[in-house]
Amino acid sequence: MLVLVLFPPRISLAPGRLVVRGLFTTTDIHTDQLSALQWPADVSERVVLTDVRGFRAQLDFCLLRANPSLWLQLEADARESRRCGSLVRGTACLDGLARRMDEEAARSVFRASGID
């Protein structure tokens, strides 16, 4: 357990590609060819991405909230998947996630400007 805490997965995102490097594994997801996007309403708040090849990756919502550029690229790729027709499950989750990210961004702007 200590090893997992000390060596968290490294995530890199390029247009159309998400790479998650763990301690022993590397997962490569084609984000412009997503088949499913899940955002379960449980305590963990993890976004689960599945591409058309069947590969899966999990991203913590806090990671997306802390890295707006990561979120914007992921959202653009997921919308491209929707436009192409490969995203068959999770369009409502994508819309809900986008709404939540917009709310979080607005709260942080209000907080920074003292309008809390």
Backbone as XML, in Angstrom:
<?xml version="1.0"?>
<chain id="A" units="angstrom">
  <residue number="1" name="MET">
    <atom name="N" x="0.823" y="-1.181" z="0.000"/>
    <atom name="CA" x="0.000" y="0.000" z="0.000"/>
    <atom name="C" x="0.875" y="1.255" z="0.000"/>
  </residue>
  <residue number="2" name="LEU">
    <atom name="N" x="1.963" y="1.214" z="0.759"/>
    <atom name="CA" x="2.856" y="2.363" z="0.825"/>
    <atom name="C" x="3.484" y="2.649" z="-0.533"/>
  </residue>
  <residue number="3" name="VAL">
    <atom name="N" x="3.801" y="1.607" z="-1.291"/>
    <atom name="CA" x="4.390" y="1.783" z="-2.613"/>
    <atom name="C" x="3.408" y="2.492" z="-3.542"/>
  </residue>
  <residue number="4" name="LEU">
    <atom name="N" x="2.115" y="2.145" z="-3.462"/>
    <atom name="CA" x="1.111" y="2.787" z="-4.302"/>
    <atom name="C" x="0.952" y="4.263" z="-3.973"/>
  </residue>
  <residue number="5" name="VAL">
    <atom name="N" x="1.095" y="4.603" z="-2.698"/>
    <atom name="CA" x="0.997" y="5.998" z="-2.290"/>
    <atom name="C" x="2.235" y="6.778" z="-2.728"/>
  </residue>
  <residue number="6" name="LEU">
    <atom name="N" x="3.395" y="6.176" z="-2.609"/>
    <atom name="CA" x="4.632" y="6.868" z="-2.950"/>
    <atom name="C" x="4.860" y="6.971" z="-4.460"/>
  </residue>
  <residue number="7" name="PHE">
    <atom name="N" x="4.301" y="6.049" z="-5.237"/>
    <atom name="CA" x="4.476" y="6.061" z="-6.684"/>
    <atom name="C" x="3.114" y="6.070" z="-7.385"/>
  </residue>
  <residue number="8" name="PRO">
    <atom name="N" x="2.423" y="7.217" z="-7.394"/>
    <atom name="CA" x="1.107" y="7.271" z="-8.054"/>
    <atom name="C" x="1.278" y="7.164" z="-9.571"/>
  </residue>
  <residue number="9" name="PRO">
    <atom name="N" x="0.211" y="6.819" z="-10.271"/>
    <atom name="CA" x="0.305" y="6.709" z="-11.728"/>
    <atom name="C" x="0.632" y="8.063" z="-12.365"/>
  </residue>
  <residue number="10" name="ARG">
    <atom name="N" x="1.409" y="8.025" z="-13.428"/>
    <atom name="CA" x="1.729" y="9.237" z="-14.185"/>
    <atom name="C" x="0.818" y="9.274" z="-15.404"/>
  </residue>
  <residue number="11" name="ILE">
    <atom name="N" x="0.247" y="10.448" z="-15.635"/>
    <atom name="CA" x="-0.731" y="10.598" z="-16.704"/>
    <atom name="C" x="-0.243" y="11.649" z="-17.682"/>
  </residue>
  <residue number="12" name="SER">
    <atom name="N" x="-0.304" y="11.314" z="-18.952"/>
    <atom name="CA" x="0.000" y="12.300" z="-19.994"/>
    <atom name="C" x="-1.099" y="12.225" z="-21.044"/>
  </residue>
  <residue number="13" name="LEU">
    <atom name="N" x="-1.430" y="13.390" z="-21.581"/>
    <atom name="CA" x="-2.515" y="13.465" z="-22.547"/>
    <atom name="C" x="-2.054" y="14.286" z="-23.739"/>
  </residue>
  <residue number="14" name="ALA">
    <atom name="N" x="-2.186" y="13.720" z="-24.892"/>
    <atom name="CA" x="-1.955" y="14.415" z="-26.153"/>
    <atom name="C" x="-3.273" y="14.346" z="-26.919"/>
  </residue>
  <residue number="15" name="PRO">
    <atom name="N" x="-3.448" y="15.172" z="-27.915"/>
    <atom name="CA" x="-4.706" y="15.091" z="-28.673"/>
    <atom name="C" x="-4.966" y="13.670" z="-29.167"/>
  </residue>
  <residue number="16" name="GLY">
    <atom name="N" x="-6.070" y="13.099" z="-28.715"/>
    <atom name="CA" x="-6.464" y="11.757" z="-29.135"/>
    <atom name="C" x="-5.843" y="10.611" z="-28.373"/>
  </residue>
  <residue number="17" name="ARG">
    <atom name="N" x="-5.021" y="10.895" z="-27.375"/>
    <atom name="CA" x="-4.315" y="9.795" z="-26.695"/>
    <atom name="C" x="-4.068" y="10.125" z="-25.228"/>
  </residue>
  <residue number="18" name="LEU">
    <atom name="N" x="-4.413" y="9.189" z="-24.356"/>
    <atom name="CA" x="-4.164" y="9.282" z="-22.920"/>
    <atom name="C" x="-3.284" y="8.108" z="-22.533"/>
  </residue>
  <residue number="19" name="VAL">
    <atom name="N" x="-2.173" y="8.395" z="-21.860"/>
    <atom name="CA" x="-1.269" y="7.345" z="-21.410"/>
    <atom name="C" x="-1.186" y="7.404" z="-19.892"/>
  </residue>
  <residue number="20" name="VAL">
    <atom name="N" x="-1.494" y="6.278" z="-19.251"/>
    <atom name="CA" x="-1.420" y="6.159" z="-17.794"/>
    <atom name="C" x="-0.317" y="5.163" z="-17.486"/>
  </residue>
  <residue number="21" name="ARG">
    <atom name="N" x="0.736" y="5.642" z="-16.837"/>
    <atom name="CA" x="1.869" y="4.779" z="-16.483"/>
    <atom name="C" x="1.841" y="4.511" z="-14.986"/>
  </residue>
  <residue number="22" name="GLY">
    <atom name="N" x="1.628" y="3.261" z="-14.645"/>
    <atom name="CA" x="1.659" y="2.843" z="-13.252"/>
    <atom name="C" x="3.032" y="2.304" z="-12.896"/>
  </residue>
  <residue number="23" name="LEU">
    <atom name="N" x="3.119" y="1.697" z="-11.739"/>
    <atom name="CA" x="4.384" y="1.144" z="-11.280"/>
    <atom name="C" x="4.854" y="0.004" z="-12.174"/>
  </residue>
  <residue number="24" name="PHE">
    <atom name="N" x="3.917" y="-0.845" z="-12.611"/>
    <atom name="CA" x="4.274" y="-2.000" z="-13.430"/>
    <atom name="C" x="3.582" y="-2.041" z="-14.783"/>
  </residue>
  <residue number="25" name="THR">
    <atom name="N" x="2.586" y="-1.193" z="-15.013"/>
    <atom name="CA" x="1.802" y="-1.257" z="-16.240"/>
    <atom name="C" x="1.732" y="0.106" z="-16.924"/>
  </residue>
  <residue number="26" name="THR">
    <atom name="N" x="1.445" y="0.059" z="-18.211"/>
    <atom name="CA" x="1.183" y="1.262" z="-18.994"/>
    <atom name="C" x="-0.083" y="1.010" z="-19.802"/>
  </residue>
  <residue number="27" name="THR">
    <atom name="N" x="-1.032" y="1.935" z="-19.719"/>
    <atom name="CA" x="-2.282" y="1.828" z="-20.452"/>
    <atom name="C" x="-2.374" y="2.996" z="-21.419"/>
  </residue>
  <residue number="28" name="ASP">
    <atom name="N" x="-2.690" y="2.691" z="-22.658"/>
    <atom name="CA" x="-2.797" y="3.679" z="-23.721"/>
    <atom name="C" x="-4.246" y="3.700" z="-24.202"/>
  </residue>
  <residue number="29" name="ILE">
    <atom name="N" x="-4.922" y="4.830" z="-24.014"/>
    <atom name="CA" x="-6.330" y="4.974" z="-24.387"/>
    <atom name="C" x="-6.434" y="5.964" z="-25.538"/>
  </residue>
  <residue number="30" name="HIS">
    <atom name="N" x="-7.196" y="5.598" z="-26.558"/>
    <atom name="CA" x="-7.482" y="6.535" z="-27.648"/>
    <atom name="C" x="-8.708" y="7.346" z="-27.247"/>
  </residue>
  <residue number="31" name="THR">
    <atom name="N" x="-8.481" y="8.568" z="-26.789"/>
    <atom name="CA" x="-9.577" y="9.385" z="-26.264"/>
    <atom name="C" x="-10.463" y="9.952" z="-27.364"/>
  </residue>
  <residue number="32" name="ASP">
    <atom name="N" x="-10.005" y="9.947" z="-28.595"/>
    <atom name="CA" x="-10.876" y="10.390" z="-29.679"/>
    <atom name="C" x="-11.685" y="9.229" z="-30.257"/>
  </residue>
  <residue number="33" name="GLN">
    <atom name="N" x="-11.527" y="8.040" z="-29.671"/>
    <atom name="CA" x="-12.284" y="6.851" z="-30.066"/>
    <atom name="C" x="-12.869" y="6.169" z="-28.832"/>
  </residue>
  <residue number="34" name="LEU">
    <atom name="N" x="-13.438" y="6.951" z="-27.938"/>
    <atom name="CA" x="-14.031" y="6.387" z="-26.721"/>
    <atom name="C" x="-15.327" y="5.676" z="-27.052"/>
  </residue>
  <residue number="35" name="SER">
    <atom name="N" x="-15.557" y="4.548" z="-26.406"/>
    <atom name="CA" x="-16.824" y="3.845" z="-26.552"/>
    <atom name="C" x="-17.702" y="4.042" z="-25.323"/>
  </residue>
  <residue number="36" name="ALA">
    <atom name="N" x="-17.081" y="4.337" z="-24.170"/>
    <atom name="CA" x="-17.845" y="4.549" z="-22.943"/>
    <atom name="C" x="-17.106" y="5.518" z="-22.034"/>
  </residue>
  <residue number="37" name="LEU">
    <atom name="N" x="-17.875" y="6.339" z="-21.372"/>
    <atom name="CA" x="-17.362" y="7.244" z="-20.351"/>
    <atom name="C" x="-18.304" y="7.107" z="-19.160"/>
  </residue>
  <residue number="38" name="GLN">
    <atom name="N" x="-17.763" y="6.699" z="-18.029"/>
    <atom name="CA" x="-18.591" y="6.490" z="-16.840"/>
    <atom name="C" x="-18.087" y="7.387" z="-15.725"/>
  </residue>
  <residue number="39" name="TRP">
    <atom name="N" x="-19.027" y="7.977" z="-15.031"/>
    <atom name="CA" x="-18.713" y="8.789" z="-13.863"/>
    <atom name="C" x="-19.697" y="8.406" z="-12.778"/>
  </residue>
  <residue number="40" name="PRO">
    <atom name="N" x="-19.406" y="7.303" z="-12.061"/>
    <atom name="CA" x="-20.341" y="6.825" z="-11.038"/>
    <atom name="C" x="-20.507" y="7.847" z="-9.917"/>
  </residue>
  <residue number="41" name="ALA">
    <atom name="N" x="-21.697" y="7.956" z="-9.428"/>
    <atom name="CA" x="-21.986" y="8.903" z="-8.352"/>
    <atom name="C" x="-21.710" y="8.262" z="-6.998"/>
  </residue>
  <residue number="42" name="ASP">
    <atom name="N" x="-20.474" y="7.804" z="-6.811"/>
    <atom name="CA" x="-20.112" y="7.227" z="-5.521"/>
    <atom name="C" x="-19.063" y="8.108" z="-4.864"/>
  </residue>
  <residue number="43" name="VAL">
    <atom name="N" x="-18.514" y="7.658" z="-3.802"/>
    <atom name="CA" x="-17.573" y="8.442" z="-3.018"/>
    <atom name="C" x="-16.249" y="8.651" z="-3.739"/>
  </residue>
  <residue number="44" name="SER">
    <atom name="N" x="-15.828" y="7.701" z="-4.559"/>
    <atom name="CA" x="-14.495" y="7.764" z="-5.160"/>
    <atom name="C" x="-14.358" y="8.872" z="-6.199"/>
  </residue>
  <residue number="45" name="GLU">
    <atom name="N" x="-15.428" y="9.217" z="-6.893"/>
    <atom name="CA" x="-15.421" y="10.247" z="-7.926"/>
    <atom name="C" x="-14.335" y="9.999" z="-8.965"/>
  </residue>
  <residue number="46" name="ARG">
    <atom name="N" x="-14.343" y="8.831" z="-9.545"/>
    <atom name="CA" x="-13.401" y="8.488" z="-10.607"/>
    <atom name="C" x="-14.143" y="8.438" z="-11.939"/>
  </residue>
  <residue number="47" name="VAL">
    <atom name="N" x="-13.498" y="8.963" z="-12.955"/>
    <atom name="CA" x="-14.021" y="8.917" z="-14.310"/>
    <atom name="C" x="-13.378" y="7.708" z="-14.988"/>
  </residue>
  <residue number="48" name="VAL">
    <atom name="N" x="-14.195" y="6.830" z="-15.530"/>
    <atom name="CA" x="-13.706" y="5.612" z="-16.182"/>
    <atom name="C" x="-13.886" y="5.785" z="-17.687"/>
  </residue>
  <residue number="49" name="LEU">
    <atom name="N" x="-12.779" y="5.676" z="-18.410"/>
    <atom name="CA" x="-12.773" y="5.814" z="-19.863"/>
    <atom name="C" x="-12.508" y="4.461" z="-20.494"/>
  </residue>
  <residue number="50" name="THR">
    <atom name="N" x="-13.267" y="4.114" z="-21.535"/>
    <atom name="CA" x="-13.058" y="2.882" z="-22.284"/>
    <atom name="C" x="-13.030" y="3.236" z="-23.763"/>
  </residue>
  <residue number="51" name="ASP">
    <atom name="N" x="-11.995" y="2.789" z="-24.465"/>
    <atom name="CA" x="-11.940" y="3.083" z="-25.898"/>
    <atom name="C" x="-12.494" y="1.908" z="-26.702"/>
  </residue>
  <residue number="52" name="VAL">
    <atom name="N" x="-12.544" y="2.074" z="-28.015"/>
    <atom name="CA" x="-13.159" y="1.051" z="-28.877"/>
    <atom name="C" x="-12.372" y="-0.250" z="-28.885"/>
  </residue>
  <residue number="53" name="ARG">
    <atom name="N" x="-11.100" y="-0.216" z="-28.489"/>
    <atom name="CA" x="-10.291" y="-1.434" z="-28.422"/>
    <atom name="C" x="-10.519" y="-2.200" z="-27.126"/>
  </residue>
  <residue number="54" name="GLY">
    <atom name="N" x="-11.274" y="-1.606" z="-26.177"/>
    <atom name="CA" x="-11.568" y="-2.268" z="-24.920"/>
    <atom name="C" x="-10.648" y="-1.890" z="-23.776"/>
  </residue>
  <residue number="55" name="PHE">
    <atom name="N" x="-9.676" y="-1.024" z="-24.009"/>
    <atom name="CA" x="-8.777" y="-0.595" z="-22.939"/>
    <atom name="C" x="-9.484" y="0.404" z="-22.044"/>
  </residue>
  <residue number="56" name="ARG">
    <atom name="N" x="-9.197" y="0.304" z="-20.735"/>
    <atom name="CA" x="-9.851" y="1.163" z="-19.737"/>
    <atom name="C" x="-8.816" y="1.921" z="-18.926"/>
  </residue>
  <residue number="57" name="ALA">
    <atom name="N" x="-9.214" y="3.107" z="-18.493"/>
    <atom name="CA" x="-8.384" y="3.907" z="-17.594"/>
    <atom name="C" x="-9.312" y="4.650" z="-16.647"/>
  </residue>
  <residue number="58" name="GLN">
    <atom name="N" x="-8.815" y="4.885" z="-15.444"/>
    <atom name="CA" x="-9.568" y="5.632" z="-14.446"/>
    <atom name="C" x="-8.807" y="6.901" z="-14.105"/>
  </residue>
  <residue number="59" name="LEU">
    <atom name="N" x="-9.536" y="8.013" z="-14.058"/>
    <atom name="CA" x="-8.960" y="9.289" z="-13.670"/>
    <atom name="C" x="-9.729" y="9.827" z="-12.481"/>
  </residue>
  <residue number="60" name="ASP">
    <atom name="N" x="-9.023" y="10.349" z="-11.528"/>
    <atom name="CA" x="-9.646" y="10.948" z="-10.364"/>
    <atom name="C" x="-10.191" y="12.322" z="-10.749"/>
  </residue>
  <residue number="61" name="PHE">
    <atom name="N" x="-11.393" y="12.651" z="-10.280"/>
    <atom name="CA" x="-11.999" y="13.946" z="-10.590"/>
    <atom name="C" x="-11.134" y="15.093" z="-10.086"/>
  </residue>
  <residue number="62" name="CYS">
    <atom name="N" x="-10.467" y="14.906" z="-8.958"/>
    <atom name="CA" x="-9.587" y="15.958" z="-8.417"/>
    <atom name="C" x="-8.455" y="16.269" z="-9.384"/>
  </residue>
  <residue number="63" name="LEU">
    <atom name="N" x="-7.972" y="15.272" z="-10.096"/>
    <atom name="CA" x="-6.925" y="15.486" z="-11.083"/>
    <atom name="C" x="-7.431" y="16.376" z="-12.212"/>
  </residue>
  <residue number="64" name="LEU">
    <atom name="N" x="-8.644" y="16.122" z="-12.682"/>
    <atom name="CA" x="-9.217" y="16.943" z="-13.739"/>
    <atom name="C" x="-9.477" y="18.364" z="-13.253"/>
  </residue>
  <residue number="65" name="ARG">
    <atom name="N" x="-9.933" y="18.482" z="-12.026"/>
    <atom name="CA" x="-10.213" y="19.809" z="-11.459"/>
    <atom name="C" x="-8.926" y="20.613" z="-11.282"/>
  </residue>
  <residue number="66" name="ALA">
    <atom name="N" x="-7.845" y="19.957" z="-10.938"/>
    <atom name="CA" x="-6.573" y="20.648" z="-10.700"/>
    <atom name="C" x="-5.834" y="20.977" z="-11.999"/>
  </residue>
  <residue number="67" name="ASN">
    <atom name="N" x="-6.174" y="20.303" z="-13.093"/>
    <atom name="CA" x="-5.495" y="20.506" z="-14.378"/>
    <atom name="C" x="-6.513" y="20.856" z="-15.456"/>
  </residue>
  <residue number="68" name="PRO">
    <atom name="N" x="-6.879" y="22.126" z="-15.563"/>
    <atom name="CA" x="-7.896" y="22.502" z="-16.565"/>
    <atom name="C" x="-7.506" y="22.149" z="-17.995"/>
  </residue>
  <residue number="69" name="SER">
    <atom name="N" x="-6.237" y="22.217" z="-18.335"/>
    <atom name="CA" x="-5.843" y="21.879" z="-19.706"/>
    <atom name="C" x="-6.069" y="20.390" z="-19.988"/>
  </residue>
  <residue number="70" name="LEU">
    <atom name="N" x="-5.852" y="19.556" z="-18.988"/>
    <atom name="CA" x="-6.128" y="18.121" z="-19.123"/>
    <atom name="C" x="-7.621" y="17.904" z="-19.376"/>
  </residue>
  <residue number="71" name="TRP">
    <atom name="N" x="-8.444" y="18.585" z="-18.600"/>
    <atom name="CA" x="-9.891" y="18.452" z="-18.760"/>
    <atom name="C" x="-10.338" y="18.941" z="-20.134"/>
  </residue>
  <residue number="72" name="LEU">
    <atom name="N" x="-9.833" y="20.098" z="-20.582"/>
    <atom name="CA" x="-10.271" y="20.651" z="-21.856"/>
    <atom name="C" x="-9.909" y="19.731" z="-23.019"/>
  </residue>
  <residue number="73" name="GLN">
    <atom name="N" x="-8.727" y="19.142" z="-22.984"/>
    <atom name="CA" x="-8.336" y="18.220" z="-24.052"/>
    <atom name="C" x="-9.175" y="16.945" z="-24.006"/>
  </residue>
  <residue number="74" name="LEU">
    <atom name="N" x="-9.399" y="16.426" z="-22.801"/>
    <atom name="CA" x="-10.218" y="15.220" z="-22.659"/>
    <atom name="C" x="-11.645" y="15.472" z="-23.125"/>
  </residue>
  <residue number="75" name="GLU">
    <atom name="N" x="-12.198" y="16.625" z="-22.772"/>
    <atom name="CA" x="-13.562" y="16.955" z="-23.200"/>
    <atom name="C" x="-13.642" y="17.088" z="-24.718"/>
  </residue>
  <residue number="76" name="ALA">
    <atom name="N" x="-12.652" y="17.747" z="-25.328"/>
    <atom name="CA" x="-12.650" y="17.898" z="-26.788"/>
    <atom name="C" x="-12.573" y="16.532" z="-27.475"/>
  </residue>
  <residue number="77" name="ASP">
    <atom name="N" x="-11.735" y="15.651" z="-26.962"/>
    <atom name="CA" x="-11.617" y="14.313" z="-27.546"/>
    <atom name="C" x="-12.896" y="13.501" z="-27.355"/>
  </residue>
  <residue number="78" name="ALA">
    <atom name="N" x="-13.509" y="13.620" z="-26.179"/>
    <atom name="CA" x="-14.752" y="12.884" z="-25.919"/>
    <atom name="C" x="-15.879" y="13.403" z="-26.810"/>
  </residue>
  <residue number="79" name="ARG">
    <atom name="N" x="-15.923" y="14.697" z="-27.033"/>
    <atom name="CA" x="-16.947" y="15.257" z="-27.931"/>
    <atom name="C" x="-16.693" y="14.813" z="-29.380"/>
  </residue>
  <residue number="80" name="GLU">
    <atom name="N" x="-15.427" y="14.662" z="-29.760"/>
    <atom name="CA" x="-15.102" y="14.132" z="-31.085"/>
    <atom name="C" x="-15.574" y="12.676" z="-31.191"/>
  </residue>
  <residue number="81" name="SER">
    <atom name="N" x="-15.403" y="11.908" z="-30.122"/>
    <atom name="CA" x="-15.900" y="10.527" z="-30.103"/>
    <atom name="C" x="-17.416" y="10.505" z="-30.273"/>
  </residue>
  <residue number="82" name="ARG">
    <atom name="N" x="-18.086" y="11.434" z="-29.607"/>
    <atom name="CA" x="-19.540" y="11.513" z="-29.716"/>
    <atom name="C" x="-19.940" y="11.876" z="-31.141"/>
  </residue>
  <residue number="83" name="ARG">
    <atom name="N" x="-19.238" y="12.843" z="-31.737"/>
    <atom name="CA" x="-19.552" y="13.288" z="-33.088"/>
    <atom name="C" x="-19.356" y="12.159" z="-34.100"/>
  </residue>
  <residue number="84" name="CYS">
    <atom name="N" x="-18.315" y="11.362" z="-33.914"/>
    <atom name="CA" x="-18.031" y="10.245" z="-34.829"/>
    <atom name="C" x="-18.940" y="9.041" z="-34.599"/>
  </residue>
  <residue number="85" name="GLY">
    <atom name="N" x="-19.613" y="9.002" z="-33.463"/>
    <atom name="CA" x="-20.540" y="7.913" z="-33.187"/>
    <atom name="C" x="-19.958" y="6.757" z="-32.393"/>
  </residue>
  <residue number="86" name="SER">
    <atom name="N" x="-18.705" y="6.848" z="-31.978"/>
    <atom name="CA" x="-18.128" y="5.741" z="-31.216"/>
    <atom name="C" x="-18.516" y="5.796" z="-29.736"/>
  </residue>
  <residue number="87" name="LEU">
    <atom name="N" x="-18.816" y="6.972" z="-29.209"/>
    <atom name="CA" x="-19.207" y="7.099" z="-27.799"/>
    <atom name="C" x="-20.685" y="6.751" z="-27.681"/>
  </residue>
  <residue number="88" name="VAL">
    <atom name="N" x="-20.958" y="5.503" z="-27.337"/>
    <atom name="CA" x="-22.343" y="5.036" z="-27.265"/>
    <atom name="C" x="-22.883" y="5.051" z="-25.836"/>
  </residue>
  <residue number="89" name="ARG">
    <atom name="N" x="-22.002" y="4.965" z="-24.845"/>
    <atom name="CA" x="-22.435" y="5.007" z="-23.453"/>
    <atom name="C" x="-21.677" y="6.127" z="-22.742"/>
  </residue>
  <residue number="90" name="GLY">
    <atom name="N" x="-22.417" y="7.030" z="-22.128"/>
    <atom name="CA" x="-21.763" y="8.039" z="-21.321"/>
    <atom name="C" x="-21.931" y="9.464" z="-21.792"/>
  </residue>
  <residue number="91" name="THR">
    <atom name="N" x="-22.791" y="9.713" z="-22.748"/>
    <atom name="CA" x="-22.962" y="11.098" z="-23.186"/>
    <atom name="C" x="-23.579" y="11.941" z="-22.074"/>
  </residue>
  <residue number="92" name="ALA">
    <atom name="N" x="-24.498" y="11.364" z="-21.312"/>
    <atom name="CA" x="-25.077" y="12.096" z="-20.181"/>
    <atom name="C" x="-24.029" y="12.332" z="-19.097"/>
  </residue>
  <residue number="93" name="CYS">
    <atom name="N" x="-23.152" y="11.352" z="-18.884"/>
    <atom name="CA" x="-22.060" y="11.519" z="-17.913"/>
    <atom name="C" x="-21.111" y="12.619" z="-18.360"/>
  </residue>
  <residue number="94" name="LEU">
    <atom name="N" x="-20.820" y="12.680" z="-19.659"/>
    <atom name="CA" x="-19.948" y="13.722" z="-20.194"/>
    <atom name="C" x="-20.561" y="15.100" z="-19.966"/>
  </residue>
  <residue number="95" name="ASP">
    <atom name="N" x="-21.854" y="15.230" z="-20.225"/>
    <atom name="CA" x="-22.525" y="16.516" z="-20.000"/>
    <atom name="C" x="-22.525" y="16.887" z="-18.519"/>
  </residue>
  <residue number="96" name="GLY">
    <atom name="N" x="-22.782" y="15.906" z="-17.650"/>
    <atom name="CA" x="-22.762" y="16.157" z="-16.209"/>
    <atom name="C" x="-21.377" y="16.529" z="-15.707"/>
  </residue>
  <residue number="97" name="LEU">
    <atom name="N" x="-20.376" y="15.877" z="-16.236"/>
    <atom name="CA" x="-19.000" y="16.173" z="-15.862"/>
    <atom name="C" x="-18.605" y="17.573" z="-16.316"/>
  </residue>
  <residue number="98" name="ALA">
    <atom name="N" x="-19.000" y="17.952" z="-17.523"/>
    <atom name="CA" x="-18.720" y="19.299" z="-18.030"/>
    <atom name="C" x="-19.411" y="20.353" z="-17.176"/>
  </residue>
  <residue number="99" name="ARG">
    <atom name="N" x="-20.642" y="20.078" z="-16.787"/>
    <atom name="CA" x="-21.386" y="21.013" z="-15.926"/>
    <atom name="C" x="-20.690" y="21.160" z="-14.571"/>
  </residue>
  <residue number="100" name="ARG">
    <atom name="N" x="-20.244" y="20.048" z="-14.008"/>
    <atom name="CA" x="-19.561" y="20.089" z="-12.710"/>
    <atom name="C" x="-18.231" y="20.838" z="-12.801"/>
  </residue>
  <residue number="101" name="MET">
    <atom name="N" x="-17.483" y="20.625" z="-13.883"/>
    <atom name="CA" x="-16.223" y="21.338" z="-14.068"/>
    <atom name="C" x="-16.463" y="22.835" z="-14.223"/>
  </residue>
  <residue number="102" name="ASP">
    <atom name="N" x="-17.517" y="23.216" z="-14.941"/>
    <atom name="CA" x="-17.850" y="24.640" z="-15.082"/>
    <atom name="C" x="-18.216" y="25.251" z="-13.741"/>
  </residue>
  <residue number="103" name="GLU">
    <atom name="N" x="-18.973" y="24.515" z="-12.927"/>
    <atom name="CA" x="-19.337" y="25.005" z="-11.587"/>
    <atom name="C" x="-18.103" y="25.186" z="-10.710"/>
  </residue>
  <residue number="104" name="GLU">
    <atom name="N" x="-17.207" y="24.214" z="-10.761"/>
    <atom name="CA" x="-15.970" y="24.301" z="-9.970"/>
    <atom name="C" x="-15.125" y="25.496" z="-10.411"/>
  </residue>
  <residue number="105" name="ALA">
    <atom name="N" x="-15.043" y="25.731" z="-11.716"/>
    <atom name="CA" x="-14.256" y="26.863" z="-12.230"/>
    <atom name="C" x="-14.882" y="28.179" z="-11.788"/>
  </residue>
  <residue number="106" name="ALA">
    <atom name="N" x="-16.206" y="28.270" z="-11.853"/>
    <atom name="CA" x="-16.881" y="29.499" z="-11.429"/>
    <atom name="C" x="-16.673" y="29.743" z="-9.933"/>
  </residue>
  <residue number="107" name="ARG">
    <atom name="N" x="-16.772" y="28.690" z="-9.138"/>
    <atom name="CA" x="-16.534" y="28.852" z="-7.691"/>
    <atom name="C" x="-15.125" y="29.346" z="-7.403"/>
  </residue>
  <residue number="108" name="SER">
    <atom name="N" x="-14.142" y="28.815" z="-8.108"/>
    <atom name="CA" x="-12.770" y="29.234" z="-7.851"/>
    <atom name="C" x="-12.548" y="30.687" z="-8.278"/>
  </residue>
  <residue number="109" name="VAL">
    <atom name="N" x="-13.194" y="31.124" z="-9.346"/>
    <atom name="CA" x="-13.081" y="32.527" z="-9.758"/>
    <atom name="C" x="-13.747" y="33.427" z="-8.727"/>
  </residue>
  <residue number="110" name="PHE">
    <atom name="N" x="-14.917" y="33.055" z="-8.256"/>
    <atom name="CA" x="-15.599" y="33.851" z="-7.234"/>
    <atom name="C" x="-14.792" y="33.906" z="-5.950"/>
  </residue>
  <residue number="111" name="ARG">
    <atom name="N" x="-14.228" y="32.758" z="-5.560"/>
    <atom name="CA" x="-13.424" y="32.696" z="-4.350"/>
    <atom name="C" x="-12.174" y="33.584" z="-4.470"/>
  </residue>
  <residue number="112" name="ALA">
    <atom name="N" x="-11.539" y="33.559" z="-5.628"/>
    <atom name="CA" x="-10.333" y="34.364" z="-5.849"/>
    <atom name="C" x="-10.638" y="35.849" z="-5.867"/>
  </residue>
  <residue number="113" name="SER">
    <atom name="N" x="-11.838" y="36.214" z="-6.315"/>
    <atom name="CA" x="-12.185" y="37.626" z="-6.363"/>
    <atom name="C" x="-12.877" y="38.116" z="-5.093"/>
  </residue>
  <residue number="114" name="GLY">
    <atom name="N" x="-13.056" y="37.224" z="-4.133"/>
    <atom name="CA" x="-13.630" y="37.604" z="-2.847"/>
    <atom name="C" x="-15.148" y="37.685" z="-2.831"/>
  </residue>
  <residue number="115" name="ILE">
    <atom name="N" x="-15.815" y="37.097" z="-3.783"/>
    <atom name="CA" x="-17.282" y="37.133" z="-3.864"/>
    <atom name="C" x="-17.894" y="35.883" z="-3.269"/>
  </residue>
  <residue number="116" name="ASP">
    <atom name="N" x="-17.174" y="35.116" z="-2.562"/>
    <atom name="CA" x="-17.621" y="33.830" z="-2.012"/>
    <atom name="C" x="-19.032" y="33.942" z="-1.516"/>
  </residue>
</chain>
